[in-house]
């Protein structure tokens, strides 16, 4: 069974912020497959079901981003999931808007939620799908940037990116991570100047 976790912050004030792209991606996967991610369990909202013919656990930790690992660790223990069966989806300010990047393993970079998961799992050997939300201009306070509500243009790109993430997760489940990386790890051209 695969554990697919989207990282974000609970609460309506955070719902449409770049930092919640992981939650939005899990919502997309759940909507496509008819899985309801609403059962409170291990400090997360959880749904069990089938995605692309594979048994999965979909989860959205409710711990706030920086403590996401607390929930992920508890879910892994409860469902006896190994790190290689974990897939974590989260926003990435070091990638441009619209780009997704799949990885089999690696460091957390600057992402505190990913750092928390690595700490709880005790390993970097788990798959991740990063959703680009990097600013196209200098930003003084990056924390405030990822926690601000998305504007209309950002929401449109986010919708396309979340749909692509849903496709990519289905590819990971059916074709394996290497094939999904070959297909989805492409550069996205920067937006045209207005």
C-alpha positions as MATLAB code, in Angstrom:
seq = 'XXXXXXXXXXXXXXXXXXXXXXXXXXXXXXXXXXXXXXXXXXXXXXXXXXXXXXXXXXXXXXXXXXXXXXXXXXXXXXXXXXXXXXXXXXXXXXXXXXXXXXXXXXXXXXXXXXXXXXXXXXXXXXXXXXXXXXXXXXXXXXXXXXXXXXXXXXXXXXXXXXXXXXXXXXXXXXXXXXXXXXXXXXXXXXXXXX';
ca = [
       0.000    0.000    0.000;
       1.297    3.461   -0.906;
       1.023    6.427    1.484;
       0.522    9.665   -0.457;
       0.789   12.771    1.708;
       0.148   16.365    0.688;
       1.720   19.007    2.904;
      -0.039   22.226    3.859;
      -1.610   24.188    6.687;
      -5.119   23.531    8.018;
      -7.715   26.286    8.130;
      -9.585   28.394    5.584;
      -7.105   31.280    5.800;
      -4.421   29.043    4.265;
      -6.540   27.079    1.781;
      -5.603   29.046   -1.348;
      -1.982   29.920   -0.510;
       1.051   28.592   -2.399;
       2.132   26.723    0.761;
      -0.986   24.542    0.406;
      -0.265   23.219   -3.088;
       0.390   19.777   -1.553;
      -3.104   19.754   -0.021;
      -4.607   20.879   -3.340;
      -2.787   18.091   -5.193;
      -4.109   15.442   -2.783;
      -7.604   16.932   -3.200;
      -7.217   16.542   -6.983;
      -6.152   12.895   -6.649;
      -9.002   12.211   -4.208;
     -11.604   13.858   -6.463;
     -10.460   11.849   -9.491;
     -10.594    8.551   -7.653;
     -13.618    9.130   -5.440;
     -11.628    8.852   -2.188;
     -12.898   10.977    0.684;
     -10.010   12.436    2.667;
     -11.850   13.387    5.832;
     -11.307   10.795    8.565;
      -9.263   12.242   11.467;
      -6.375    9.916   12.202;
      -2.769   10.365   13.382;
      -3.092   14.173   13.329;
      -4.213   14.072    9.693;
      -7.272   13.838    7.489;
      -7.077   10.428    5.835;
      -8.820    8.514    3.075;
      -8.227    4.926    1.956;
      -9.054    3.819   -1.556;
      -7.804    2.977   -5.020;
      -5.909    5.311   -7.338;
      -4.951    4.070  -10.807;
      -5.792    0.529   -9.684;
      -3.472    0.654   -6.658;
      -4.435    0.654   -2.969;
      -3.427    3.957   -1.377;
      -3.733    6.010    1.768;
      -4.235    9.702    0.997;
      -3.413   12.072    3.845;
      -3.301   15.767    4.692;
      -1.498   16.379    8.020;
      -3.319   18.858   10.273;
      -0.248   19.711   12.371;
       0.723   22.845   10.428;
       3.513   22.610    7.897;
       6.574   22.694   10.144;
       5.376   19.692   12.202;
       4.118   17.554    9.280;
       6.551   14.772   10.128;
       4.750   14.076   13.411;
       1.668   12.999   11.467;
       3.558   11.241    8.650;
       5.580    9.180   11.131;
       2.453    8.085   12.993;
       0.690    7.139    9.746;
       3.695    5.109    8.587;
       3.741    3.241   11.912;
      -0.004    2.617   11.892;
      -0.107    1.281    8.330;
       3.348   -0.363    8.420;
       4.582    1.744    5.498;
       8.278    1.776    4.602;
       9.967    4.970    3.341;
      10.058    3.562   -0.220;
       6.230    3.368   -0.104;
       5.875    7.043    0.869;
       5.167    9.828   -1.646;
       5.103   13.410   -0.330;
       3.694   16.338   -2.346;
       4.644   19.892   -1.424;
       5.196   23.405   -2.748;
       8.658   24.449   -3.896;
       9.642   28.105   -4.037;
      12.898   27.195   -5.824;
      10.942   26.024   -8.899;
       9.033   28.406  -11.175;
       5.243   28.489  -11.171;
       3.769   25.620  -13.159;
       6.766   23.278  -12.992;
       6.543   19.974  -11.157;
       9.549   17.915  -10.220;
       9.508   14.268   -9.127;
      12.360   12.813   -7.109;
      13.090    9.379   -5.649;
      15.003   10.801   -2.696;
      16.935   13.853   -1.622;
      17.310   16.646    0.877;
      14.525   18.961    1.979;
      16.244   22.056    0.618;
      14.647   25.095    2.257;
      11.259   23.432    2.903;
      10.486   23.100    6.616;
       7.649   20.620    6.059;
       9.946   18.322    4.098;
      12.626   18.732    6.812;
      10.067   17.636    9.414;
       9.125   14.563    7.354;
      12.771   13.567    6.845;
      13.388   13.926   10.573;
      10.358   11.782   11.474;
      11.008    9.133    8.826;
      14.711    8.997    9.660;
      15.543    8.830    5.966;
      15.651   10.870    2.770;
      14.848    7.722    0.780;
      11.236    8.509   -0.072;
       9.628    9.865   -3.220;
       8.513   13.446   -3.455;
       6.660   15.571   -5.964;
       7.424   19.277   -5.715;
       5.041   21.895   -7.115;
       6.745   25.088   -8.259;
       5.596   28.389   -6.785;
       8.783   30.439   -7.063;
       8.429   34.195   -7.414;
       9.442   35.743  -10.731;
      10.744   38.833   -8.924;
      12.830   39.448   -5.789;
      10.861   38.873   -2.583;
      12.035   40.129    0.784;
       9.975   37.795    2.977;
       9.642   34.357    1.374;
       7.578   33.005    4.294;
       4.992   35.747    3.778;
       5.099   35.079    0.019;
       4.104   31.397    0.336;
       1.438   32.179    2.949;
      -0.328   34.928    0.969;
      -3.560   34.173   -0.908;
      -2.934   33.370   -4.563;
      -4.073   35.897   -7.160;
      -6.260   34.939  -10.105;
      -3.344   34.259  -12.478;
      -1.573   32.152   -9.844;
      -4.755   30.161   -9.202;
      -5.090   29.345  -12.906;
      -1.500   28.090  -13.102;
      -1.939   26.245   -9.794;
      -5.002   24.449  -11.200;
      -3.045   23.280  -14.248;
      -0.069   22.255  -12.103;
      -2.244   20.326   -9.624;
      -3.897   18.487  -12.545;
      -0.430   17.617  -13.893;
       0.548   16.412  -10.407;
      -2.509   14.137  -10.404;
      -1.426   12.702  -13.760;
       2.129   12.289  -12.473;
       1.020   10.428   -9.339;
      -1.042    8.058  -11.481;
       2.042    7.495  -13.659;
       4.193    6.811  -10.582;
       1.674    4.224   -9.394;
       1.239    2.478  -12.752;
       4.590    2.909  -14.564;
       7.074    3.503  -11.752;
       8.915    6.563  -10.622;
      11.659    6.492  -13.274;
       9.119    6.588  -16.122;
       7.167    9.345  -14.370;
      10.339   11.384  -13.886;
      11.205   11.035  -17.591;
       7.753   12.231  -18.570;
       7.111   15.043  -16.070;
      10.517   16.465  -15.063;
      10.645   19.044  -17.835;
      11.310   22.728  -17.741;
       8.299   24.969  -18.059;
       8.892   28.093  -20.161;
       8.624   31.278  -18.125;
       5.351   33.199  -18.495;
       5.214   35.760  -21.269;
       5.707   39.348  -20.032;
       2.449   41.273  -19.884;
];
